[in-house]
């Protein structure tokens, strides 16, 4: 399967998905909390988790994401993290973060040794975050969890905070960056474009999609918040003028990631390979402007998510010229292949 002008490379990177667990959130973009799922992994799902993990190990994959609805709800998650610690070079744990409000659990999770813990925060105060995740009290729980994790991180561990561009939080994102920096001591924020399945794309268009003009405006406003590094994922650089891109480069601490990537799942997983379940709306495709753009040929961009092109049919995109490309430096993150 190709993306733009390139075939997607294989990454030495794996993922286990704990989807058979209830989630305390029911986010506007996900609604996982609406599913009648158990509070702990059923025996069959637990056996599948271990088979999937063993499959990744047997294939020589040494970087793993532990993700899903709410992995920390798994009663044996600490034991599982301890088991995989010597078997992987890098372990990344992604969780909504609510359960880390419990200080003892936060301590056990950090001591189990994940290299990176990724927690999402969608607003600078409860009225925004809790509305995005549709869970009263979630803002308080996650911010407490962030503090507990930061207090216990070892020298080779890292906490990443992520967020999404949503209709529900777009105007609060600059305030979120300021809150992270000034109140929590977090100076790096990954900002992602939300995705929807082909079945849920109608709700994406109606309920939480952000227009390209709003996306451009919010990014430029966020850049005005000092001492925060932004990792912008799947935000098209061609939304910005040459002068605006130059301002972002001169500011420093901003990068765009737009290269398609894949990861491997265990052989027993229902999804197999990520490429097999990237449906037509989550696919990156070339826009009309891509034919004159210098980014695809360098591997810095594999196109624009189809759902965003369809949501912004009449918005013009500006090809990035070769001379601009050479001036942008580390503003653009290239395709990364894990060794």
C-alpha angles and dihedrals in degrees: 000000000000133000116207106315097338140074110237110251125228114253124208088230132113141191138200117202121208096197097146092080133090116251121216089214126067099194121201090240098043115021091197089144090064091066117097095237129153126261091237136031112277114234093255092052091047091053090049091051091056093044091050091049092048089049091056091048093049090053092054097251109153103177119070139178117209104204144141137115098322111336094183088067088072104102092218097044094116092051090047092051090049090050095052096040097090092039100059132052093212129022121189120190117199118190139149087248100223095120092053087076082087103084095207092055091047090053093049093047094050092045090051085072115242109168094216130024114195118200126176126226118180103182145022093240139020096266090066105031096042091048091052093051094033092227122116112224095022094115092056092046096049095045090051089048091051090053093047092051094046090052092056107036116127123226093266096043129089139197116214121193117204135186140175136236102245135163086238097057109019096109092047098052095093088052089049091055090050092048092051093049101040102032105028104026093237111141102176127068129182110208115196136190109240116239132207133201120245088257093052100040093102090061089046091058094044104039118024113007117125118216121236093246091053091045092054092046094050094048091053091048091050090051087062091066106090129222096025123113115212127207105195111198120201093348104141111238087208089075089075132073121242089254092051093050089050090052091052091049093048091048090056125204096077127106136172122216115194105147117118114243136186134205133194124243126198117281090246093055118113090230101046104187123016090233089064094062104038096112127201096276095050092045119110109234134176118261122213090264092056093079090067096037123107095210103077094055091056096049092246095116133025097188137275128302106264094228091060093048090053092047091051102037096149099042113109118229123208119222114232109236125228092248091051090048092056090050097050097075115173092359085096124058114211130220106290122210115195111224 
